[in-house]
Amino acid sequence: MLGVPLARRVAVVAERAGFSRILFADAPGLPAALAGTAAERVGRGAPATPTGGPARLVILRFGVLPTAAFLRALLAAPRGPDGAGVASDDVAAAVSVYDVPRADEAVDLLTRSSGAGGPARGVPHASPVAWREVPGSADLIELSSRAGLPAVETRLLQSLIKDTEGFFSRHFNRRISLAVTRRLASTPMTPNLMTGMSVAVGLTGAGFFVSGQAKLQFAGALLFLLHSILDGCDGELARLKFQESRLGGVLDFWGDNVVHCAVFACLAAGWSRDAADARPLVAGAMAIAGTLLSAGFVARYAMGTGADRPQFTSVTRRAQSRLSRFADMLARRDFIYLVVLLSAFGKARWFLAMAAIGAPLFFLALLTIEASGRRLGRDLP
């Protein structure tokens, strides 16, 4: 499934959700699929390591792909007085949740009956837990047959679209990037290599802006747009193949900003040469300075230095305000469509003039957000 076996996907998601033990009914090919994960195989001569004490038992039918958020919510779900709303003991149930007094007895009975996905009706004192109202339950994905694989992959890809996407990025860029990612997922392509390719495309496009010819500026703008689209693929591949890393997030973030600075530099150089005037170079320097200062600010105060925050998600870690929401909107990639439009008429240099004013103002807005947040003492969780 998009380059990763289904069993491995479930194992990694469950591990990230915080489950202490992850058991699979043994089957051919399972050892290779689970290699490197914390999952254990049970049944068919592969007994589970004994573990006593009470536990919450979550039984997934094979083919069910939960989200980490849903599994975390299951762990925190209270036990219903009568189990109302819980999936029944029927083996056909996709998800069953029980609180059991002894984990070792429960696992042993399930293993000897019909595997780790079997019913729990024989487990002593198993108490069903209601889960249908648990947040994220509507996002469960289930693969019932190989014929349904394309539809399941589509749902999995759609789940990669972030709520913070801009309008054009959500409705245009992502349509293309997800289609590319779908074809790359089963290849050896890595997220960091994808980042390098997108940066190379962006830098190539930047070179076209040295020219004052509309057709060359338009070609550069299209390559700039292609860079933006491909830049979405690295994060999609990382999340799909569980290859997220702090290094990857840093490369992605700074790669974008290097491309933006290259575009400003080439626009300024071409404009200054054609006009025999140094003022466009000043405009380029202002745009580049504003971009680098803003990027450095976000890298320091929003992305932080911990390994748990490898991605750019917002321009600030402060509580949201109108100004911070507006700054987040400006930080998205939708502005590239303005570059494409201006370039179609040979006016890409107008964008440099706007950036020379807008980039420093954007940095000042970030300083204002940080200062106001510190006064109020409000950080995002």
C-alpha positions, -999 to +999 in steps of 0.1 A: +000+000+000+019+030-013+052+014-007+046+001+028+029-032+037-004-028+055+007-047+086+037-024+089+015+007+086-007-006+114+023-015+136+040+019+132+008+038+138+000+018+169+035+024+182+033+061+177-001+061+194+015+048+225+005+011+227+029-008+249+024-041+230+013-047+193+005-083+184-002-098+150-016-132+142+013-149+124+011-153+087+034-158+057+054-127+049+047-111+082+082-112+096+096-092+067+067-067+069+072-061+107+110-060+106+123-031+126+090-024+144+080-032+180+053-056+169+052-093+179+038-123+161+015-147+179+001-181+170+016-208+147+044-215+170+052-179+178+039-173+213+037-138+228+059-128+257+038-132+289+026-099+304+003-098+334-018-071+349-048-052+336-048-038+301-069-022+274-073-046+245-079-032+210-087-059+184-085-048+147-097-070+119-071-074+092-075-047+066-084-020+091-060+010+090-065+034+120-050+068+125-026+074+154-051+101+168-079+075+168-058+049+186-047+075+212-083+085+218-092+048+223-066+045+250-082+075+268-118+065+262-138+058+294-154+024+299-192+025+292-215+011+319-231-013+295-208-012+265-234+006+244-221+016+210-192-008+211-185-032+182-200-066+190-180-098+198-188-109+163-155-117+145-167-097+116-165-065+137-138-042+124-128-029+158-134-042+193-122-026+225-121-043+259-106-037+293-092-070+307-079-078+342-050-099+329-033-092+296-015-126+294-048-146+298-065-125+271-037-128+246-034-166+253-071-172+247-072-151+216-041-168+202-055-203+208-090-194+194-087-176+161-056-155+162-051-120+175-081-107+155-105-132+170-135-125+193-131-118+230-162-135+243-140-162+259-118-137+278-127-138+315-142-105+328-136-086+295-154-053+297-164-037+264-155+000+258-176+023+238-156+039+210-180+049+181-180+085+194-143+086+198-127+115+177-113+101+145-135+070+143-149+083+111-114+084+096-109+046+098-099+031+066-107-006+058-094-026+029-118-055+022-102-068-010-073-061-034-098-046-058-104-018-032-067-009-029-068+021-053-097+037-033-080+031+000-047+046-013-067+076-025-082+081+010-047+077+025-033+103+002-061+127+008-054+125+045-020+141+039-036+175+029-031+199+059-058+222+072-034+251+068-031+248+030-039+279+010-067+279-016-046+273-047-022+249-029-052+228-017-071+228-049-044+228-075-009+220-062-020+191-040-039+174-068-007+172-089+017+165-060-004+137-046-006+121-081+032+123-083+037+109-048+014+080-056+037+069-084+069+075-064+058+058-032+068+023-044+101+035-058+134+040-039+128+078-040+135+093-005+120+126+009+154+143+010+162+134-026+128+148-036+137+180-017+169+183-037+151+178-070+125+204-062+152+229-052+171+222-084+139+229-104+134+261-085+169+274-090+167+266-127+135+286-129+151+315-111+177+319-138+150+327-164+140+358-145+172+375-155+157+380-189+132+408-196+114+387-223+079+377-213+082+342-227+114+335-207+099+350-175+068+329-180+089+298-184+108+307-152+075+312-134+062+278-145+094+262-132+089+281-100+054+268-097+066+233-105+092+236-077+064+245-053+043+215-064+073+190-062+082+206-028+049+191-015+060+156-025+088+153+000+066+158+030+040+135+015+065+108+009+080+112+044+046+108+061+035+080+038+067+060+043+073+070+079+106+087+070+100+120+088+131+135+103+143+168+117+169+170+090+143+166+063+122+193+077+151+217+079+163+209+044+127+215+031+123+248+049+156+263+039+154+249+004+123+269-002+138+301+011+170+296-009+148+294-041+129+325-031+161+344-026+175+332-059+143+344-077+146+379-061+183+380-069+178+371-106+149+395-110+170+423-095+201+415-116+181+415-149+161+446-141+193+465-130+211+455-162+183+464-186+175+497-169+212+505-162+201+515-127+213+502-093+180+507-076+166+473-086+196+458-068+185+477-036+150+463-040+164+428-044+186+432-013+156+443+007+135+414-005+163+389+003+170+404+037+133+404+046+131+367+035+161+355+054+153+374+085+117+360+085+130+325+078+155+328+106+128+340+130+105+312+121+133+286+123+142+299+158+109+307+174+083+286+155+100+254+144+123+253+175+153+230+179+137+198+192+134+167+171+096+166+177+091+197+155+107+190+122+081+207+100+071+243+093+034+245+103+030+282+114+050+314+116+047+315+154+043+293+185+022+320+201-016+317+205-034+326+173-045+362+166-058+380+136-023+392+128-007+357+132-035+342+110-029+368+083+009+362+085+003+324+082-018+331+051+010+352+035+035+325+043+017+299+021+027+293-015-004+308-032+017+339-040+034+319-067+003+321-089+007+359-088+042+355-101+029+333-129+002+358-138+026+388-139+052+368-158+027+360-185+027+397-193+064+402-188+059+420-156+075+396-131+097+425-119+066+441-104+066+412-079+101+422-069+090+457-062+061+443-040+085+419-022+110+446-015+084+463+006+064+433+017+092+410+029+106+435+055+071+443+067+064+406+071+094+403+093+083+433+114+049+416+117+065+385+131+084+406+157+051+422+166+034+388+171+062+375+192+064+407+213+026+408+219+026+370+227+053+375+253+034+403+270+004+381+273+024+350+281+005+328+256+022+299+238+006+273+216+005+239+233 
